[in-house]
Amino acid sequence: ESVLRFQRCLITTFESILMSNHMEQRSDYAIAAVVYSDEGDAAITALWQAVRQLQQDGWRVAGLLNPIDDNGRHCNSELASVADGRRFPIFQNLGRHADGCKLDSGALATAGSVIREAIEEGVDLVVINKFGHAEINNRGLLSEYLAAVSCGIPVLTTLHSKYLPDWRSFSGGQGGELPADSDAVLAWVNQSDNRSLP
């Protein structure tokens, strides 16, 4: 049943991509981004804090976030599964003098299996580390965003403020824009999912 669920979501996802590349034609989805204009450490930390609180309260939360080190800085070369701690390096080693993109699309696709598995399981909430340049150009984890939304699963992410116009286009102007504050994130989850937080 879970495999069929994911297949149905993928069909809807690819239809969405072919039709418009964004979600303005849907009205029953919940998606929001924690917006930042700095390096993004506070935004990622706010998501981690909200995820841990929700998990303690019994929510089934899954997805990928950049790990945070002891100094409160996020590691953008790696993703961690919020459900079980699995880690996925996502950058290629191109050498010190390379000018090209370091993102390893194959490694990112492997990491994306965490989100695909979560959709199959019908979790309560999916988190994805960021909506950025790759997704804007129809790459990165775009299909995972769309698949989760198509399955009716709320999605949380982070977003640099310079990509706000792209975010609003992608979400049909319905995507939430949150501060880097875990209480604000939890309030959005509560409102979006119609469940009562303790």
N, C-alpha and C positions, 0 to 999 in steps of 0.2 A: 504493500500500500504506500509506503514512504517513497519508493522508487517512482511509482506512478504519479505521486504528488509532485515530485521534483520535475518529472518529465512534462507534466501539465504546465508547471510554472515556467519551464524553459520555452515551451511553445509560445506561451503568452509573452515572455520576454523578447523572443526574436521577432514576434509580430510587432511589439512596441518599437523595437529598434528599426525595423523596416519602415514602419509608418511615420515615426516622428523623432526618434532618438531622445525623447523626453517624456514626461508623464502628465502633460497637461490634459490628456483625454481621460485620466482617471480622477475620481473624486473620493475614493474610499481608501486612500493610503495614508500612512503616517511616516514622515521622514524629517529629520532635523539635523542640523550641523552646529557644532560649537565653533564659533567664529573667532579667529585670532589674527593679529597683525604683527606678531613677533615671531619667535622661533617655534611656537606651538607647544611648549612644555606644559604650560598651565592648562591648555585645552585637553591634551592627552591625559594629564593627571586627573582632571575633572571627570573624564569618561571612566578611567580606571576606578575612581572612588565610587562613582554611581553604580558601575557594574558590580563591584564587590558588595555594596549595600543591597542591591537587588538580589544577588545570588544568596546572600544571607537570609533574605526574606522569602526565599523559595522560588524565585523566578528562574526560568530556564533561559539564561543569556549566553550567547555564543558569538564568535566572530574573531576579529584580528585587530590588535592594537600594537603600536610600538612599545617595547619595554621601556620602563623608567629606571634610571640608575640611582645610586645612593645620593647623588647630588641633585636629583629632581629633573634631570635632563633625559629627553627621550632619545632612543637610538633609532635613527631613520633607516638604517641599513638592515633592520631585522623586524620581523613581525612575530607576535606571540598570540597563541590561542588563549582567549580569556576563560575558556571552559576547562582546559586541562594543562595549560602551560607549555604546550609544544611550541618550539621556536623554529622560525624559517628565515634564513638569510635570503635577502632579495636583491642584493647588489652584485654586479659582476666586478671582478678585479681586473680593471683595464690598464693598470699601471699609473704611476704618478703623473705622467705627462699626457694622459688621454683627455680629450675634450668632449667625447661623446657621452651619451646617457649611460649612467651606471646601472639603471634598473634592469634586472634580469627577468624578462617576460616569462620565461619558462619556470623560474623559481617562484614568481608571483602567482602563476597559474597553479602550481603545486600548493602554495599557501592557501589559495582560494578554495581548495577542497574542504577546508574547515567550514567555510560559509555554506558551501553546497551541502555538506553533511548536516549542518544545522537546519537548513531549509527542509531537507528530507525528514528530519526528526520533528519538524513543526515547533521550533522553539518559540518562546514568548517575545524575544527581542534579539536583533542582530546588530552588532557594532562593527564598523569598518574604519580603519585608521584615518583615512582622509579621502576627501573628494578633491582631486587635483588635476594637474595638467594631463595626466594619462587618461583619466576618465573623460575629460572634456574633449579629447581627441579619439573617443570611442575605443579606448584601450584600457589597460589597468584592470580594475575590478568592476567595470561598468555592468557587465552581464550579471554579476552577483548582486549589485544594487537592485537592478530591475527584477531579477528573479525573486528576491525577498519581498519586494513591494507587490509584485504580481501575486504572491502567495498570501498577501495580507499580513505580513510580519513587519512590525515597526522597525525602522532602521535609524541608527544614530551614527554620526561621523564627525570629523573635524574639517574645517575649511579656512583657508587663508582669505582674508578680506578682499584681496585683489581678484578673487574668483567669484565674488558675489553675483555679478551679472550672469555668469555661466550657470551658477547654482540655481538662480531664479528661473532661467530658461529651462534647465533640466527638470526642475520640479514643478514647472507650470505656475510658478509664483506661490505655491502652497507649502514649500519646504520651510520648516522652522529654522530660526536663526537665534542661537542661544549664546549667552555669555559663558566664559570659562569658570563655571561654578557648579559644583555637583548638585546642590539643592535645586538649581534651575533645571538641570538635566532630569532629576528625579520628578520634579513637578510636571515637566513635559511628558515623561513616560506615563505618569499617573493619568494625565488628561487624555493622552492619545490612546491608551489601551483600556480606558474605562475600568481599571482595577484600582482597588483601594490599597495604598501603601500603609503599612503599620505606623 
